[in-house]
Amino acid sequence: MFAIVRTGGKQYRVAAGDKIAVEKIAGNAGDSISLSDVLLAGEGSELKAAKDLTVSAEIIAQAKSEKVIVFKKRRRHNYRRRNGHRQQMTILKITAIGAEKPKAAAKKAEEPKAVDTAPVEAAPATEAKAAKPAAEKKPAAAKKPAAKKTDA
């Protein structure tokens, strides 16, 4: 079975047991993560609905990619700048494809949280105070012209 997942702004075709290098993901070596942004999944020529699928992966290492040289030059101006960059990346090993997304976490998110009434009571008083100065503002007085200088 294979899947196409999106992470770090790029898309990867993965299968169980594959190792891929992706943009840096928070975590330490040995941690398990779940890639929930599955675009497509299938086996052979059959495609499955990827809506409820996740891809499980294990972080093998946090590393840096190869150095990229950035060289700028403006001819005839004696301007040369050389700079290097090594992108942070995470090496993942795909452990499983097709595990359904946990529905228990979704139910917890839907439950309304307990609302504290104390801040709600205090809020109208602060709104009234905030509205009152706006209503009492006086129009700006016309500026007086600057006094003329006289020779002494």
Stockholm file with secondary structure:
# STOCKHOLM 1.0

chainA/1-152         MFAIVRTGGKQYRVAAGDKIAVEKIAGNAGDSISLSDVLLAGEGSELKAAKDLTVSAEIIAQAKSEKVIVFKKRRRHNYRRRNGHRQQMTILKITAIGAEKPKAAAKKAEEPKAVDTAPVEAAPATEAKAAKPAAEKKPAAAKKPAAKKTDA
#=GR chainA/1-152 SS CEEEEEETTEEEEEETTCEEEEECCSCCTTCEEEECCEEEEEETTEEECCTTEEEEEEEEEEEECCCEEEEEEETTTTEEEEEEECCEEEEEEEEEEEEECCHHHHHHHHSCCCCCHHHHHHHHHHHHHHHHHHHHCCCCCCCCCCCCCCCC
#=GC SS_cons         CEEEEEETTEEEEEETTCEEEEECCSCCTTCEEEECCEEEEEETTEEECCTTEEEEEEEEEEEECCCEEEEEEETTTTEEEEEEECCEEEEEEEEEEEEECCHHHHHHHHSCCCCCHHHHHHHHHHHHHHHHHHHHCCCCCCCCCCCCCCCC
//
